[in-house]
Amino acid sequence: MTTEVLRYTAFSDDPAGGNPAGVVLDASGLDDSAMLRIAAELGYSETAFLTGPPQGLDGPPGRAFTLRFFSPKAEISFCGHATVAASVALAERIGPGELVFATPAGTVPVSVSDTGGGLRAVLTSVEPHTEEIAGADLAEALAALDWPAADLDPALPPRIAFAGARHLVLGAVTRERLADLAYDFARLEALMQRLDLTTVQLVHRAGPDTFHVRDPFPVGGVVEDPATGAAAAAFGAYARELGLVPEEAVLTLHQGEDMGRPGVLTVELRPGDPRVRVGGAGVRIPA
């Protein structure tokens, strides 16, 4: 049996921008080893695999699915850009509107709209939280990154943030610090495996609601993720919990510029709702 693997980019309307993801719309005939093999052969940071919904998943008829994510090295609990990619791929076939996904991290609703210039998907995260990072672990992360402690922005305290997957958030005091990324792959990977981290999100604040971000992803087998929706959701929770932004806010995250794949992620925070909404464009990558 030949499995059709679609290629989409998320968080950009340009196939050469954003974060590419594989999408398998019918993975019902694949076991875990086959999904991992497909993800490894494709080589993108993640590939999304869809099957029918589990019993009890509440969603519109014909618009609810099980969604799993595989990097070239392992299954991931949640991936934002692959969720956006899969949602756009589905919307091209069954029309824009509401979708619901059962993911390993929990239920993730997505709304897809036609903007007139293309499709845009907005996902709603599972309930997020943040936690402190031990001093020794922070020191090891900085050593692996080759960042002096003075390069950390004191206004963006280091934290581990979760919104479906765990990410270490580190603030860069200058844009130049963020742009200069050359880290010890094996050393950072070992720390991330021990702390169960999916990415390290490096952040520079460019304005009250504008940020530049980069996401090393050695545990996924790639040096850097070009646009990271799960980390964007975690960062939104982090920024709100630490009082860095208002309770109601729309944040713009620029990612991928330093890799030559610019993308834009929109992070929305709503009063009274702990969940975080992350949105962006998506488009198919020509064969």
N, C-alpha and C positions, 0 to 999 in steps of 0.2 A: 504494500500500500504506500502510495506517495502522499506525504503530508504537505499541504500548501502552507508555506511560511510567508506571510505578508511583511512588508517593511514600511514602517511609518516613523516620522519624527514628531516629537511632542515639544510644546512650548515655543513653537515657531511656525510661521506659515511658509517658510522657505525650506525645501528638502535638505539644503546644505547647512541649515542652522538647527538649533535645539538638540534634543537627545534622541538618537535613533533607537527603535525597539522592534523586535520581532513580534508578530501577532499570529497565533494559530487559532482560528475561529472555531475549529472543531477538533479538540484534542481527545475525544472520547475513546479513540483506539490506541492511545499512548499511555505507557506506564512511566514511572518516575525516571527510570534510566533513559528512556527514549526522549523524554522532555529535556533532560540534562544534556544529552548528546546533541539535540537540535540547537539548544542555546549555545553550547560550546562551538559547534560548527559555524553558527552565524557570527558569533564573536561580539555581539553588542552587549552592553552592560546588563540588560535584561531582555527576556522574551516572555510574552504573556500567553498563557494557554487557557482557553475557554472550554467549559463543558456545561451540561445542563445544571439547573439550580438544585441545591439540596432541598429535601422536603421541609416545608415550613418557612422558606425564604419568602418574605412579603415583598412582592414587586409587581409591576405591570405585566400582564400576560405576554409572553414572548419576549420580554425585555429584562429578565432576571437570569443570572448566570453564576456559575462557579468560576473563579478567576485565580490562577496560580502563576507565580513568577519564578523564573530560573535565570540566574547569572551563568556565565560559563563554568563556574565552580560549584555552585550550590543553589538550593531553593532559598528564596528570600520571602520573609513574611509579608511584606508589602512594598510595592513600587509605584510611585505616583506617575512617572512619565509613561510607563507601560500601561497603566490604567487609562491615561488620557489617549494613548495610541490605540488601545483596544476599543475605547468608546467611540473614537472618530471612525475607526474601521467599521464598527457595527452601524453607526449612524448613516454611513454612506450606503448601507444595504437595507436597513429597516427604518431609516428616517431619524431626524433629530428628536429629542425628547428625553424622558427620564429612563435611566437604567439603574439596576441594582446588582451589586456583585457580592457574593460570599467569598471572602479572601481568608487566608490563614490568620490574618490579624483581626478579622471581624467583618461586619457588613459595611460596605462602602457604597453610598448612593452617588450617582453621577448625573448631571444635567448637561445635555449637548444641545447647542443652539447654532443656527445658521446666521452668521453675522452679515451676510451679503457678500463678504469677501472670502468666506470659507467657514469651516466648522470650528467651534470652540467648546471645550469640555471643562466643567467645573466639578471636582470631586469634593466630597465631604468626608473628613477623616474620622477615624474612631476617636474616642475620648483620649486626649493627650495628658501627659504629665512631664515634669522635669525632676532631676535629682542632682545632688552635688557630685563632683568627681574628687576622689581622694588626691591629696597633694602629690603622692609618689606617682600615681597614674598620670596626672597632668604633667609632671616633670618628664616622664617617659614619652608622652605624646610630643612635647616640645623638642625633646632630644631627637626623636625620629624625624620630625619635620625640619630640624636644624633651625628652630626659631629661638632666639634669645627671649627670655621672659619679658624684657622691655618692649618687645614688639607686640605684646598683647594690649588690646584696648581696654583700659580699666573700666570703661563705661559698658562693656559687654562681658560680664563675668563668665568664666568657663562653666558650662553645665552639660549634663547629658539630657537630651530631650527626646521624647517619644510621641509619635502620632501614628503608630502602626509599625514602626521600626525605630531602633535606638541610634541616635546620632550625637556625637560630641561636638558642641558648638564652641568655637574659639573666635574671638574678635581680633582682627588685624588693625593695628593703629593707623596704618597708611594703606593707600591703594597700591603703592609700590611693593609693600610687604606681601600683599595678597597675590600680586602678579608674579612674584619670584617664588615659584613652587618647584622644589627639587628635594624629594624626601627619600628616606630609607624604606623601600617598599616592604622588605621582609620584617623589619623591626616594627613598623607601624601595623602591618598585618597581624603580627603576633599579639600586640596590645589589643587590637580591635577584636580579635578572636576571644581573648580572655575576658573582655568587658562586654561581649555580645553587641558590638557596634556594627552598623551597616555602612555608614560613612562617617568621616570627620567633616563637619561643615565649617569652613573658614569664611568669615564674614567681615566686610568693611562697610561701615555706615556712611553713605554718601549724602544723606539728608534725613529729615524727620521720618519719612516713610519710604525711603529708597535705599537699597542695599546692593552691594556686589558680593557674590558668593562663589566659592569653589568647593568641590567635594571629592577628595581622595577616596578611592574605593578599592583598595588592594584585596579585601576579602572577597570581592566579586571577580577578581582576576584581571581588573583593568586599573590603570594608573589613576584615572580621573573620570568622573561622571559629568557629562556636559550640562545637564539640567535635571535637577533632582526633586521631584514633587514630594516624596515622602519627607525629605529633609526640610523642604519649604514649609510643610505642615507643622513639623516639629519646631521649626524656628518661630513660626507664628505663635505657637503656644508658649515658647520660651520668652519671646518679646513681651507678650501680654502678662505672663506670670511675674516677670521682673519689673513690670511697670515702665518698660521702655517705650511703649506706644499706648494710645488710649484703648479702652475696652472695646470700642467700636472703631475699626480702622481697616483701611485697604493699603497693603504694602506692595511695593514693586521690587522684585528680586531680579537682578541681571546676572546671568550665569552663562558660561561658555565662551565669553569674549576672548579670554586668554588662550583658548584652544582653537580659535577660529571657527567656532560653532555657536554664535550668539543666540541666546534665547531669553524669553521674558516670562516670569512666573508671577501671577497675581495671588496674593494671600489675603483673604478676607476674614476678619474677626467680627463676631456679632455679639451684642450684649445678651447675657442670659443663656448662651449656648457655648459650652466649653469646646465644642468641635471646631476645626479649622477648615476653611474652604480654600482650595488651591485650583486655579484655573489657568488655561492657556490654549493657544491654537494647536492644531495638529494637521498633518498633511502626509499623503502617501509619498514614499520615496520611489521614483521611477526605477524599473528594473534595468 
